[in-house]
């Protein structure tokens, strides 16, 4: 089960990273809801698309590294 959860986390990191890399402003603005501190945080990312792209590229790389280190199949009991 841990392998499946880790791969799910890797897939979410990669997918979120791709959206942030390709659509940095739009992706940030879409998450601008909820409490004011969160909205302010998301506006910060929308206002810095270059930084958003850089962090998104790192997120994709981290997701790929995580996925590459997982075993081919989950452990069987």
mmCIF file as gemmi writes it, N, C-alpha and C atoms, coordinates in Angstrom:
data_model
loop_
_atom_site.group_PDB
_atom_site.id
_atom_site.type_symbol
_atom_site.label_atom_id
_atom_site.label_alt_id
_atom_site.label_comp_id
_atom_site.label_asym_id
_atom_site.label_entity_id
_atom_site.label_seq_id
_atom_site.pdbx_PDB_ins_code
_atom_site.Cartn_x
_atom_site.Cartn_y
_atom_site.Cartn_z
_atom_site.occupancy
_atom_site.B_iso_or_equiv
_atom_site.pdbx_formal_charge
_atom_site.auth_seq_id
_atom_site.auth_asym_id
_atom_site.pdbx_PDB_model_num
ATOM 1 N N . UNK Axp A 1 ? 0.825 -1.202 0 1 0 ? 1 A 1
ATOM 2 C CA . UNK Axp A 1 ? 0 0 0 1 0 ? 1 A 1
ATOM 3 C C . UNK Axp A 1 ? 0.864 1.26 0 1 0 ? 1 A 1
ATOM 4 N N . UNK Axp A 2 ? 2.012 1.215 0.685 1 0 ? 2 A 1
ATOM 5 C CA . UNK Axp A 2 ? 2.885 2.381 0.737 1 0 ? 2 A 1
ATOM 6 C C . UNK Axp A 2 ? 3.4 2.748 -0.647 1 0 ? 2 A 1
ATOM 7 N N . UNK Axp A 3 ? 3.67 1.738 -1.481 1 0 ? 3 A 1
ATOM 8 C CA . UNK Axp A 3 ? 4.155 1.992 -2.841 1 0 ? 3 A 1
ATOM 9 C C . UNK Axp A 3 ? 3.077 2.696 -3.651 1 0 ? 3 A 1
ATOM 10 N N . UNK Axp A 4 ? 1.849 2.262 -3.512 1 0 ? 4 A 1
ATOM 11 C CA . UNK Axp A 4 ? 0.74 2.871 -4.254 1 0 ? 4 A 1
ATOM 12 C C . UNK Axp A 4 ? 0.545 4.316 -3.801 1 0 ? 4 A 1
ATOM 13 N N . UNK Axp A 5 ? 0.625 4.567 -2.505 1 0 ? 5 A 1
ATOM 14 C CA . UNK Axp A 5 ? 0.487 5.933 -2.003 1 0 ? 5 A 1
ATOM 15 C C . UNK Axp A 5 ? 1.639 6.814 -2.477 1 0 ? 5 A 1
ATOM 16 N N . UNK Axp A 6 ? 2.848 6.276 -2.456 1 0 ? 6 A 1
ATOM 17 C CA . UNK Axp A 6 ? 3.999 7.042 -2.919 1 0 ? 6 A 1
ATOM 18 C C . UNK Axp A 6 ? 3.886 7.343 -4.413 1 0 ? 6 A 1
ATOM 19 N N . UNK Axp A 7 ? 3.434 6.369 -5.202 1 0 ? 7 A 1
ATOM 20 C CA . UNK Axp A 7 ? 3.278 6.625 -6.63 1 0 ? 7 A 1
ATOM 21 C C . UNK Axp A 7 ? 2.165 7.636 -6.875 1 0 ? 7 A 1
ATOM 22 N N . UNK Axp A 8 ? 1.105 7.584 -6.081 1 0 ? 8 A 1
ATOM 23 C CA . UNK Axp A 8 ? 0.029 8.575 -6.209 1 0 ? 8 A 1
ATOM 24 C C . UNK Axp A 8 ? 0.56 9.975 -5.919 1 0 ? 8 A 1
ATOM 25 N N . UNK Axp A 9 ? 1.392 10.102 -4.894 1 0 ? 9 A 1
ATOM 26 C CA . UNK Axp A 9 ? 1.994 11.4 -4.569 1 0 ? 9 A 1
ATOM 27 C C . UNK Axp A 9 ? 2.884 11.871 -5.716 1 0 ? 9 A 1
ATOM 28 N N . UNK Axp A 10 ? 3.652 10.947 -6.3 1 0 ? 10 A 1
ATOM 29 C CA . UNK Axp A 10 ? 4.512 11.301 -7.432 1 0 ? 10 A 1
ATOM 30 C C . UNK Axp A 10 ? 3.678 11.763 -8.618 1 0 ? 10 A 1
ATOM 31 N N . UNK Axp A 11 ? 2.59 11.074 -8.905 1 0 ? 11 A 1
ATOM 32 C CA . UNK Axp A 11 ? 1.73 11.46 -10.03 1 0 ? 11 A 1
ATOM 33 C C . UNK Axp A 11 ? 1.115 12.837 -9.803 1 0 ? 11 A 1
ATOM 34 N N . UNK Axp A 12 ? 0.677 13.113 -8.581 1 0 ? 12 A 1
ATOM 35 C CA . UNK Axp A 12 ? 0.093 14.424 -8.294 1 0 ? 12 A 1
ATOM 36 C C . UNK Axp A 12 ? 1.147 15.52 -8.405 1 0 ? 12 A 1
ATOM 37 N N . UNK Axp A 13 ? 2.346 15.262 -7.918 1 0 ? 13 A 1
ATOM 38 C CA . UNK Axp A 13 ? 3.424 16.255 -8.005 1 0 ? 13 A 1
ATOM 39 C C . UNK Axp A 13 ? 3.761 16.542 -9.462 1 0 ? 13 A 1
ATOM 40 N N . UNK Axp A 14 ? 3.855 15.498 -10.257 1 0 ? 14 A 1
ATOM 41 C CA . UNK Axp A 14 ? 4.185 15.673 -11.68 1 0 ? 14 A 1
ATOM 42 C C . UNK Axp A 14 ? 3.069 16.431 -12.397 1 0 ? 14 A 1
ATOM 43 N N . UNK Axp A 15 ? 1.844 16.033 -12.184 1 0 ? 15 A 1
ATOM 44 C CA . UNK Axp A 15 ? 0.712 16.694 -12.847 1 0 ? 15 A 1
ATOM 45 C C . UNK Axp A 15 ? 0.567 18.145 -12.44 1 0 ? 15 A 1
ATOM 46 N N . UNK Axp A 16 ? 0.668 18.424 -11.147 1 0 ? 16 A 1
ATOM 47 C CA . UNK Axp A 16 ? 0.582 19.796 -10.66 1 0 ? 16 A 1
ATOM 48 C C . UNK Axp A 16 ? 1.747 20.615 -11.213 1 0 ? 16 A 1
ATOM 49 N N . UNK Axp A 17 ? 2.922 20 -11.256 1 0 ? 17 A 1
ATOM 50 C CA . UNK Axp A 17 ? 4.093 20.683 -11.791 1 0 ? 17 A 1
ATOM 51 C C . UNK Axp A 17 ? 3.942 21.027 -13.267 1 0 ? 17 A 1
ATOM 52 N N . UNK Axp A 18 ? 3.389 20.106 -14.04 1 0 ? 18 A 1
ATOM 53 C CA . UNK Axp A 18 ? 3.189 20.367 -15.472 1 0 ? 18 A 1
ATOM 54 C C . UNK Axp A 18 ? 2.218 21.54 -15.658 1 0 ? 18 A 1
ATOM 55 N N . UNK Axp A 19 ? 1.134 21.551 -14.909 1 0 ? 19 A 1
ATOM 56 C CA . UNK Axp A 19 ? 0.179 22.66 -15.025 1 0 ? 19 A 1
ATOM 57 C C . UNK Axp A 19 ? 0.828 23.986 -14.634 1 0 ? 19 A 1
ATOM 58 N N . UNK Axp A 20 ? 1.624 23.982 -13.562 1 0 ? 20 A 1
ATOM 59 C CA . UNK Axp A 20 ? 2.308 25.198 -13.146 1 0 ? 20 A 1
ATOM 60 C C . UNK Axp A 20 ? 3.366 25.644 -14.129 1 0 ? 20 A 1
ATOM 61 N N . UNK Axp A 21 ? 3.993 24.701 -14.797 1 0 ? 21 A 1
ATOM 62 C CA . UNK Axp A 21 ? 5.022 25.019 -15.784 1 0 ? 21 A 1
ATOM 63 C C . UNK Axp A 21 ? 4.416 25.604 -17.063 1 0 ? 21 A 1
ATOM 64 N N . UNK Axp A 22 ? 3.325 25.02 -17.519 1 0 ? 22 A 1
ATOM 65 C CA . UNK Axp A 22 ? 2.71 25.434 -18.782 1 0 ? 22 A 1
ATOM 66 C C . UNK Axp A 22 ? 1.778 26.644 -18.599 1 0 ? 22 A 1
ATOM 67 N N . UNK Axp A 23 ? 1.043 26.669 -17.489 1 0 ? 23 A 1
ATOM 68 C CA . UNK Axp A 23 ? 0.061 27.736 -17.226 1 0 ? 23 A 1
ATOM 69 C C . UNK Axp A 23 ? 0.299 28.346 -15.845 1 0 ? 23 A 1
ATOM 70 N N . UNK Axp A 24 ? 1.41 29.011 -15.607 1 0 ? 24 A 1
ATOM 71 C CA . UNK Axp A 24 ? 1.739 29.446 -14.244 1 0 ? 24 A 1
ATOM 72 C C . UNK Axp A 24 ? 0.725 30.403 -13.625 1 0 ? 24 A 1
ATOM 73 N N . UNK Axp A 25 ? 0.265 31.371 -14.367 1 0 ? 25 A 1
ATOM 74 C CA . UNK Axp A 25 ? -0.671 32.353 -13.816 1 0 ? 25 A 1
ATOM 75 C C . UNK Axp A 25 ? -2.053 31.732 -13.639 1 0 ? 25 A 1
ATOM 76 N N . UNK Axp A 26 ? -2.543 31.089 -14.691 1 0 ? 26 A 1
ATOM 77 C CA . UNK Axp A 26 ? -3.882 30.502 -14.637 1 0 ? 26 A 1
ATOM 78 C C . UNK Axp A 26 ? -3.976 29.443 -13.547 1 0 ? 26 A 1
ATOM 79 N N . UNK Axp A 27 ? -2.965 28.602 -13.442 1 0 ? 27 A 1
ATOM 80 C CA . UNK Axp A 27 ? -2.993 27.529 -12.442 1 0 ? 27 A 1
ATOM 81 C C . UNK Axp A 27 ? -3.021 28.114 -11.032 1 0 ? 27 A 1
ATOM 82 N N . UNK Axp A 28 ? -2.275 29.172 -10.801 1 0 ? 28 A 1
ATOM 83 C CA . UNK Axp A 28 ? -2.266 29.801 -9.479 1 0 ? 28 A 1
ATOM 84 C C . UNK Axp A 28 ? -3.605 30.459 -9.166 1 0 ? 28 A 1
ATOM 85 N N . UNK Axp A 29 ? -4.154 31.168 -10.139 1 0 ? 29 A 1
ATOM 86 C CA . UNK Axp A 29 ? -5.419 31.866 -9.922 1 0 ? 29 A 1
ATOM 87 C C . UNK Axp A 29 ? -6.562 30.883 -9.668 1 0 ? 29 A 1
ATOM 88 N N . UNK Axp A 30 ? -6.52 29.722 -10.315 1 0 ? 30 A 1
ATOM 89 C CA . UNK Axp A 30 ? -7.589 28.726 -10.115 1 0 ? 30 A 1
ATOM 90 C C . UNK Axp A 30 ? -7.665 28.258 -8.668 1 0 ? 30 A 1
ATOM 91 N N . UNK Axp A 31 ? -6.556 28.338 -7.941 1 0 ? 31 A 1
ATOM 92 C CA . UNK Axp A 31 ? -6.511 27.9 -6.543 1 0 ? 31 A 1
ATOM 93 C C . UNK Axp A 31 ? -6.704 29.063 -5.579 1 0 ? 31 A 1
ATOM 94 N N . UNK Axp A 32 ? -7.067 30.223 -6.088 1 0 ? 32 A 1
ATOM 95 C CA . UNK Axp A 32 ? -7.251 31.408 -5.254 1 0 ? 32 A 1
ATOM 96 C C . UNK Axp A 32 ? -8.649 31.409 -4.652 1 0 ? 32 A 1
ATOM 97 N N . UNK Axp A 33 ? -8.849 30.573 -3.658 1 0 ? 33 A 1
ATOM 98 C CA . UNK Axp A 33 ? -10.115 30.518 -2.934 1 0 ? 33 A 1
ATOM 99 C C . UNK Axp A 33 ? -9.808 30.109 -1.506 1 0 ? 33 A 1
ATOM 100 N N . UNK Axp A 34 ? -10.757 30.344 -0.634 1 0 ? 34 A 1
ATOM 101 C CA . UNK Axp A 34 ? -10.536 29.98 0.759 1 0 ? 34 A 1
ATOM 102 C C . UNK Axp A 34 ? -10.142 31.176 1.604 1 0 ? 34 A 1
ATOM 103 N N . UNK Axp A 35 ? -9.45 30.913 2.703 1 0 ? 35 A 1
ATOM 104 C CA . UNK Axp A 35 ? -9.082 31.998 3.623 1 0 ? 35 A 1
ATOM 105 C C . UNK Axp A 35 ? -8.155 33.02 2.958 1 0 ? 35 A 1
ATOM 106 N N . UNK Axp A 36 ? -8.203 34.251 3.426 1 0 ? 36 A 1
ATOM 107 C CA . UNK Axp A 36 ? -7.407 35.335 2.841 1 0 ? 36 A 1
ATOM 108 C C . UNK Axp A 36 ? -5.909 35.039 2.821 1 0 ? 36 A 1
ATOM 109 N N . UNK Axp A 37 ? -5.318 34.449 3.866 1 0 ? 37 A 1
ATOM 110 C CA . UNK Axp A 37 ? -3.879 34.153 3.769 1 0 ? 37 A 1
ATOM 111 C C . UNK Axp A 37 ? -3.548 33.227 2.593 1 0 ? 37 A 1
ATOM 112 N N . UNK Axp A 38 ? -4.399 32.271 2.348 1 0 ? 38 A 1
ATOM 113 C CA . UNK Axp A 38 ? -4.184 31.358 1.22 1 0 ? 38 A 1
ATOM 114 C C . UNK Axp A 38 ? -4.335 32.098 -0.109 1 0 ? 38 A 1
ATOM 115 N N . UNK Axp A 39 ? -5.378 32.931 -0.223 1 0 ? 39 A 1
ATOM 116 C CA . UNK Axp A 39 ? -5.584 33.694 -1.463 1 0 ? 39 A 1
ATOM 117 C C . UNK Axp A 39 ? -4.393 34.611 -1.734 1 0 ? 39 A 1
ATOM 118 N N . UNK Axp A 40 ? -3.874 35.233 -0.691 1 0 ? 40 A 1
ATOM 119 C CA . UNK Axp A 40 ? -2.703 36.107 -0.84 1 0 ? 40 A 1
ATOM 120 C C . UNK Axp A 40 ? -1.491 35.305 -1.318 1 0 ? 40 A 1
ATOM 121 N N . UNK Axp A 41 ? -1.315 34.126 -0.759 1 0 ? 41 A 1
ATOM 122 C CA . UNK Axp A 41 ? -0.219 33.231 -1.146 1 0 ? 41 A 1
ATOM 123 C C . UNK Axp A 41 ? -0.324 32.846 -2.622 1 0 ? 41 A 1
ATOM 124 N N . UNK Axp A 42 ? -1.518 32.501 -3.071 1 0 ? 42 A 1
ATOM 125 C CA . UNK Axp A 42 ? -1.706 32.1 -4.466 1 0 ? 42 A 1
ATOM 126 C C . UNK Axp A 42 ? -1.535 33.292 -5.409 1 0 ? 42 A 1
ATOM 127 N N . UNK Axp A 43 ? -1.95 34.495 -4.978 1 0 ? 43 A 1
ATOM 128 C CA . UNK Axp A 43 ? -1.72 35.691 -5.801 1 0 ? 43 A 1
ATOM 129 C C . UNK Axp A 43 ? -0.232 35.96 -5.967 1 0 ? 43 A 1
ATOM 130 N N . UNK Axp A 44 ? 0.548 35.653 -4.919 1 0 ? 44 A 1
ATOM 131 C CA . UNK Axp A 44 ? 1.997 35.827 -5.004 1 0 ? 44 A 1
ATOM 132 C C . UNK Axp A 44 ? 2.552 34.966 -6.131 1 0 ? 44 A 1
ATOM 133 N N . UNK Axp A 45 ? 2.121 33.709 -6.221 1 0 ? 45 A 1
ATOM 134 C CA . UNK Axp A 45 ? 2.596 32.821 -7.286 1 0 ? 45 A 1
ATOM 135 C C . UNK Axp A 45 ? 2.131 33.316 -8.648 1 0 ? 45 A 1
ATOM 136 N N . UNK Axp A 46 ? 0.903 33.791 -8.736 1 0 ? 46 A 1
ATOM 137 C CA . UNK Axp A 46 ? 0.38 34.305 -10.007 1 0 ? 46 A 1
ATOM 138 C C . UNK Axp A 46 ? 1.165 35.536 -10.453 1 0 ? 46 A 1
ATOM 139 N N . UNK Axp A 47 ? 1.641 36.324 -9.501 1 0 ? 47 A 1
ATOM 140 C CA . UNK Axp A 47 ? 2.391 37.529 -9.82 1 0 ? 47 A 1
ATOM 141 C C . UNK Axp A 47 ? 3.845 37.286 -10.191 1 0 ? 47 A 1
ATOM 142 N N . UNK Axp A 48 ? 4.31 36.058 -10.022 1 0 ? 48 A 1
ATOM 143 C CA . UNK Axp A 48 ? 5.699 35.701 -10.341 1 0 ? 48 A 1
ATOM 144 C C . UNK Axp A 48 ? 5.735 34.436 -11.193 1 0 ? 48 A 1
ATOM 145 N N . UNK Axp A 49 ? 5.306 34.545 -12.456 1 0 ? 49 A 1
ATOM 146 C CA . UNK Axp A 49 ? 5.223 33.343 -13.295 1 0 ? 49 A 1
ATOM 147 C C . UNK Axp A 49 ? 6.569 32.65 -13.513 1 0 ? 49 A 1
ATOM 148 N N . UNK Axp A 50 ? 7.654 33.395 -13.563 1 0 ? 50 A 1
ATOM 149 C CA . UNK Axp A 50 ? 8.968 32.766 -13.731 1 0 ? 50 A 1
ATOM 150 C C . UNK Axp A 50 ? 9.325 31.899 -12.534 1 0 ? 50 A 1
ATOM 151 N N . UNK Axp A 51 ? 9.065 32.416 -11.343 1 0 ? 51 A 1
ATOM 152 C CA . UNK Axp A 51 ? 9.314 31.647 -10.126 1 0 ? 51 A 1
ATOM 153 C C . UNK Axp A 51 ? 8.394 30.43 -10.062 1 0 ? 51 A 1
ATOM 154 N N . UNK Axp A 52 ? 7.137 30.633 -10.456 1 0 ? 52 A 1
ATOM 155 C CA . UNK Axp A 52 ? 6.185 29.523 -10.472 1 0 ? 52 A 1
ATOM 156 C C . UNK Axp A 52 ? 6.668 28.425 -11.415 1 0 ? 52 A 1
ATOM 157 N N . UNK Axp A 53 ? 7.155 28.801 -12.583 1 0 ? 53 A 1
ATOM 158 C CA . UNK Axp A 53 ? 7.669 27.807 -13.541 1 0 ? 53 A 1
ATOM 159 C C . UNK Axp A 53 ? 8.885 27.078 -12.972 1 0 ? 53 A 1
ATOM 160 N N . UNK Axp A 54 ? 9.785 27.806 -12.316 1 0 ? 54 A 1
ATOM 161 C CA . UNK Axp A 54 ? 10.985 27.177 -11.754 1 0 ? 54 A 1
ATOM 162 C C . UNK Axp A 54 ? 10.622 26.174 -10.665 1 0 ? 54 A 1
ATOM 163 N N . UNK Axp A 55 ? 9.739 26.56 -9.763 1 0 ? 55 A 1
ATOM 164 C CA . UNK Axp A 55 ? 9.324 25.654 -8.694 1 0 ? 55 A 1
ATOM 165 C C . UNK Axp A 55 ? 8.559 24.47 -9.27 1 0 ? 55 A 1
ATOM 166 N N . UNK Axp A 56 ? 7.764 24.716 -10.29 1 0 ? 56 A 1
ATOM 167 C CA . UNK Axp A 56 ? 7.021 23.631 -10.941 1 0 ? 56 A 1
ATOM 168 C C . UNK Axp A 56 ? 7.965 22.631 -11.593 1 0 ? 56 A 1
ATOM 169 N N . UNK Axp A 57 ? 9.036 23.125 -12.217 1 0 ? 57 A 1
ATOM 170 C CA . UNK Axp A 57 ? 10.023 22.22 -12.819 1 0 ? 57 A 1
ATOM 171 C C . UNK Axp A 57 ? 10.687 21.371 -11.741 1 0 ? 57 A 1
ATOM 172 N N . UNK Axp A 58 ? 10.991 21.975 -10.602 1 0 ? 58 A 1
ATOM 173 C CA . UNK Axp A 58 ? 11.56 21.21 -9.478 1 0 ? 58 A 1
ATOM 174 C C . UNK Axp A 58 ? 10.57 20.173 -8.962 1 0 ? 58 A 1
ATOM 175 N N . UNK Axp A 59 ? 9.304 20.553 -8.933 1 0 ? 59 A 1
ATOM 176 C CA . UNK Axp A 59 ? 8.258 19.628 -8.477 1 0 ? 59 A 1
ATOM 177 C C . UNK Axp A 59 ? 8.157 18.427 -9.417 1 0 ? 59 A 1
ATOM 178 N N . UNK Axp A 60 ? 8.234 18.659 -10.71 1 0 ? 60 A 1
ATOM 179 C CA . UNK Axp A 60 ? 8.205 17.562 -11.684 1 0 ? 60 A 1
ATOM 180 C C . UNK Axp A 60 ? 9.411 16.657 -11.463 1 0 ? 60 A 1
ATOM 181 N N . UNK Axp A 61 ? 10.588 17.258 -11.308 1 0 ? 61 A 1
ATOM 182 C CA . UNK Axp A 61 ? 11.805 16.472 -11.09 1 0 ? 61 A 1
ATOM 183 C C . UNK Axp A 61 ? 11.695 15.639 -9.817 1 0 ? 61 A 1
ATOM 184 N N . UNK Axp A 62 ? 11.183 16.235 -8.749 1 0 ? 62 A 1
ATOM 185 C CA . UNK Axp A 62 ? 11.043 15.501 -7.486 1 0 ? 62 A 1
ATOM 186 C C . UNK Axp A 62 ? 10.064 14.333 -7.643 1 0 ? 62 A 1
ATOM 187 N N . UNK Axp A 63 ? 8.97 14.557 -8.358 1 0 ? 63 A 1
ATOM 188 C CA . UNK Axp A 63 ? 8.009 13.481 -8.597 1 0 ? 63 A 1
ATOM 189 C C . UNK Axp A 63 ? 8.615 12.349 -9.399 1 0 ? 63 A 1
ATOM 190 N N . UNK Axp A 64 ? 9.422 12.697 -10.394 1 0 ? 64 A 1
ATOM 191 C CA . UNK Axp A 64 ? 10.082 11.669 -11.207 1 0 ? 64 A 1
ATOM 192 C C . UNK Axp A 64 ? 11.122 10.898 -10.392 1 0 ? 64 A 1
ATOM 193 N N . UNK Axp A 65 ? 11.873 11.591 -9.56 1 0 ? 65 A 1
ATOM 194 C CA . UNK Axp A 65 ? 12.851 10.913 -8.707 1 0 ? 65 A 1
ATOM 195 C C . UNK Axp A 65 ? 12.138 9.961 -7.754 1 0 ? 65 A 1
ATOM 196 N N . UNK Axp A 66 ? 11.063 10.441 -7.13 1 0 ? 66 A 1
ATOM 197 C CA . UNK Axp A 66 ? 10.301 9.579 -6.218 1 0 ? 66 A 1
ATOM 198 C C . UNK Axp A 66 ? 9.805 8.334 -6.952 1 0 ? 66 A 1
ATOM 199 N N . UNK Axp A 67 ? 9.204 8.52 -8.114 1 0 ? 67 A 1
ATOM 200 C CA . UNK Axp A 67 ? 8.669 7.38 -8.872 1 0 ? 67 A 1
ATOM 201 C C . UNK Axp A 67 ? 9.773 6.426 -9.299 1 0 ? 67 A 1
ATOM 202 N N . UNK Axp A 68 ? 10.931 6.957 -9.657 1 0 ? 68 A 1
ATOM 203 C CA . UNK Axp A 68 ? 12.021 6.096 -10.124 1 0 ? 68 A 1
ATOM 204 C C . UNK Axp A 68 ? 12.606 5.232 -9.015 1 0 ? 68 A 1
ATOM 205 N N . UNK Axp A 69 ? 12.408 5.636 -7.78 1 0 ? 69 A 1
ATOM 206 C CA . UNK Axp A 69 ? 12.968 4.882 -6.652 1 0 ? 69 A 1
ATOM 207 C C . UNK Axp A 69 ? 12.003 3.872 -6.055 1 0 ? 69 A 1
ATOM 208 N N . UNK Axp A 70 ? 10.814 3.795 -6.599 1 0 ? 70 A 1
ATOM 209 C CA . UNK Axp A 70 ? 9.835 2.834 -6.1 1 0 ? 70 A 1
ATOM 210 C C . UNK Axp A 70 ? 10.096 1.449 -6.699 1 0 ? 70 A 1
ATOM 211 N N . UNK Axp A 71 ? 9.773 0.41 -5.95 1 0 ? 71 A 1
ATOM 212 C CA . UNK Axp A 71 ? 9.916 -0.931 -6.516 1 0 ? 71 A 1
ATOM 213 C C . UNK Axp A 71 ? 8.933 -1.143 -7.662 1 0 ? 71 A 1
ATOM 214 N N . UNK Axp A 72 ? 9.226 -2.097 -8.52 1 0 ? 72 A 1
ATOM 215 C CA . UNK Axp A 72 ? 8.388 -2.365 -9.691 1 0 ? 72 A 1
ATOM 216 C C . UNK Axp A 72 ? 6.979 -2.795 -9.31 1 0 ? 72 A 1
ATOM 217 N N . UNK Axp A 73 ? 6.842 -3.462 -8.174 1 0 ? 73 A 1
ATOM 218 C CA . UNK Axp A 73 ? 5.537 -3.937 -7.727 1 0 ? 73 A 1
ATOM 219 C C . UNK Axp A 73 ? 5.462 -3.793 -6.204 1 0 ? 73 A 1
ATOM 220 N N . UNK Axp A 74 ? 4.259 -3.523 -5.682 1 0 ? 74 A 1
ATOM 221 C CA . UNK Axp A 74 ? 4.136 -3.443 -4.226 1 0 ? 74 A 1
ATOM 222 C C . UNK Axp A 74 ? 4.434 -4.793 -3.577 1 0 ? 74 A 1
ATOM 223 N N . UNK Axp A 75 ? 4.905 -4.747 -2.35 1 0 ? 75 A 1
ATOM 224 C CA . UNK Axp A 75 ? 5.204 -5.979 -1.619 1 0 ? 75 A 1
ATOM 225 C C . UNK Axp A 75 ? 3.929 -6.798 -1.408 1 0 ? 75 A 1
ATOM 226 N N . UNK Axp A 76 ? 4.03 -8.079 -1.575 1 0 ? 76 A 1
ATOM 227 C CA . UNK Axp A 76 ? 2.892 -8.991 -1.36 1 0 ? 76 A 1
ATOM 228 C C . UNK Axp A 76 ? 2.984 -9.569 0.036 1 0 ? 76 A 1
ATOM 229 N N . UNK Axp A 77 ? 1.843 -9.711 0.658 1 0 ? 77 A 1
ATOM 230 C CA . UNK Axp A 77 ? 1.823 -10.315 2.005 1 0 ? 77 A 1
ATOM 231 C C . UNK Axp A 77 ? 1.544 -11.789 1.927 1 0 ? 77 A 1
